[in-house]
Amino acid sequence: MNAFEKQAQLGRELFELNTDTVRKIVELSTENFRKYLELNQDYVQKLPEIRDISAFVELQGDYGQTLWEGVQEDLSARGTIVREAVEQTGGLIRSAFSSEEAEVEAEVVEAKAPSKKAAPAKAA
């Protein structure tokens, strides 16, 4: 495979990796948006039941705690997705360049090796 084909293959693999990563992030965002909507609906439904300030403070505290835990989980999951994508990208790039380096090294060794053709005999 020549250098151009290898670069095209690397480009395709990186594109597929990026597409998969974006898909995972969009799925995570969709799921988290649904969770936040449910949390807010639950909060709004409980508001009419509040009769005193202490119950409101408790409800607000529970809402804030649940929201904070959701944000932490979201950031952790996004971090994991991005970390995996970076690791995979590094692997793709290393393998592409290490195979190129091996081919270049083989060409250099081959060029430096003595020719297998018989040397012409010297006249006496």
Contacts in CASP RR format, 6 or more apart in sequence:
PFRMAT RR
TARGET T0000
AUTHOR 0000-0000-0000
METHOD contacts of the structure
MODEL  1
MNAFEKQAQLGRELFELNTDTVRKIVELSTENFRKYLELNQDYVQKLPEI
RDISAFVELQGDYGQTLWEGVQEDLSARGTIVREAVEQTGGLIRSAFSSE
EAEVEAEVVEAKAPSKKAAPAKAA
1 9 0 8 1.000
3 100 0 8 1.000
6 96 0 8 1.000
6 99 0 8 1.000
6 100 0 8 1.000
7 96 0 8 1.000
9 96 0 8 1.000
10 92 0 8 1.000
10 93 0 8 1.000
10 96 0 8 1.000
13 92 0 8 1.000
14 89 0 8 1.000
14 92 0 8 1.000
17 85 0 8 1.000
17 88 0 8 1.000
17 89 0 8 1.000
17 92 0 8 1.000
18 85 0 8 1.000
21 81 0 8 1.000
21 82 0 8 1.000
21 84 0 8 1.000
21 85 0 8 1.000
24 81 0 8 1.000
25 78 0 8 1.000
25 81 0 8 1.000
28 74 0 8 1.000
28 77 0 8 1.000
28 78 0 8 1.000
28 81 0 8 1.000
32 70 0 8 1.000
32 74 0 8 1.000
35 70 0 8 1.000
36 67 0 8 1.000
39 63 0 8 1.000
39 66 0 8 1.000
39 67 0 8 1.000
43 59 0 8 1.000
43 63 0 8 1.000
46 59 0 8 1.000
47 59 0 8 1.000
49 55 0 8 1.000
50 56 0 8 1.000
50 59 0 8 1.000
END
